[in-house]
Amino acid sequence: MDRYDVAIAGGGIIGLTIAYELCTRGFRVAVLDGTDARMASSYGNAGYVSPSLGPLSMNAREAEETARYLASIGSTSAARYVEAKMSSEYTRIGMPIIRSMALEGRDWYARMSSILGFVYRHAGMLEVYLTRDELERRVEHIRHLASALNIPYRILTRDEIHALEPTVNDACEGALLYPDDAFVNPRSVMKALRDALTALDAVFLGNLESIEWDGATKATTTIAAVAEDDDNSKRRVRSFKIAGASVYADTYVVCTGAYRVEGLDLPVAPARGYMLELLPKDRESSLMPKHTILCGEHRVAISVHEGLRITALFELCSIGSAMVKENFTKLLEWSRKYIALGDVVVVDRWTGYRPCTPDGLPIIGRVSDGDDYGDSNLIVACGHCRLGITLAPATARFVASLVEGRDDVPDAIKPNRYGL
């Protein structure tokens, strides 16, 4: 099999954006992603590009639940969570990083939408509340953070909401408008990226099955084991294994989302999200929202794609575990409280796995078993949870710089905070 400059495991929005960035810099790239686009978390993403809601919605409770979940399944690197930092401290440090990466992402989508030909809208985000009390609690929660992070927002009255967004129900008492936020259609973006990568001679291969390490025996597949096996070959990946073949490259990138990779213990847990796509029965008379909407009390994301897309829930689980079918009914019931849906037809039901970390921040950087990361030929880019779309362009820039021999990655999101 041919040798590539970079082999990328993962064909969701993170992997495709990294591949595109590298191809435009002249690298020969192979993407290992299989053929089922529905496997990627990006497939069911709401499409929010969120310089505002991204950092403001970083959730210490969910991060701590993720840490406990990973510890319960015996993740070695997750056990180092206590040795790293408490999630609240990492969240405080991470919010400015997420804000900066998100603004970079929004600017990238605005610029590339006309070049690659995908759907992009910058009309702001509405976070709508059914009660005044809940709105005021939210404002109190974000007021200091928004000031510290220079995030603009407006508090809207009921009348102002309805003038701006007629589809919002009269029962809604108020809303927050975040003018920085934008929207893309994830499937449109990913198709455009795949088409562009094909034109740039990137190669698409089967799914990554495992990692082969230099000096490793069948019994030694972890980084630490390889280090003990052969000191001269530690930290070095020999190849990515796919069905019946090995893929060889100078640099290897793992961005497989919530899916675990044999031979690599990343502290990433799957949190199932649910998505419904709806079409109005009478398309002529039905109103579609002009803005992306977050239903405040229930944290349901509503956006317009081919039809109306509704996504919600954070359900820590194992890959392949049974979904709760009743949750689809809940999504519809919750959404009707906020917007006038009318008669609709469900055209798609989907569940996917958000990749979550114990501190709520992505993991981006070279992986090593010691202090010297310069010799490592393995880069990870994972753990973006709900923010894969938002953070993909900045992540791609970080990874491309690493491939070129520079390290621009902020320390707070590097793998070594987990001893990797």
Secondary structure, 3 states (H helix, E strand, C coil): CCEEEEEEECCCHHHHHHHHHHHHCCCCEEEECCCCHHHCHHHHCCCEECCCHHHHCCCHHHHHHHHHHHHHCCCCCHHHHCCCCCHHHHHHHHHHHHHHHHHHHHHHHHHHHHHHHCCEECCCEEEEECCHHHHHHHHHHHHHHHHHCCCCCEEEEHHHHHHHCCCECCCCCEEEEECCCEEECHHHHHHHHHHHHHHCCCEEECCCCEEEECCCCCCCCCHHHHHHHCHHHCCCEEEEEECCEEEEEEEEEECCCCCCEECECCCCEEEEEEEEEEEECCCCCCCCCCCEEEECCCCEEEEECCCEEEEEEEEECCCCCCCCCHHHHHHHHHHHHHECCCCEEEEEEEEEEEEECCCCCCEEEECCCCCCCCCCCEEEEECCHHHHHHHHHHHHHHHHHHHCCCCCCCHHHCHHHHCC
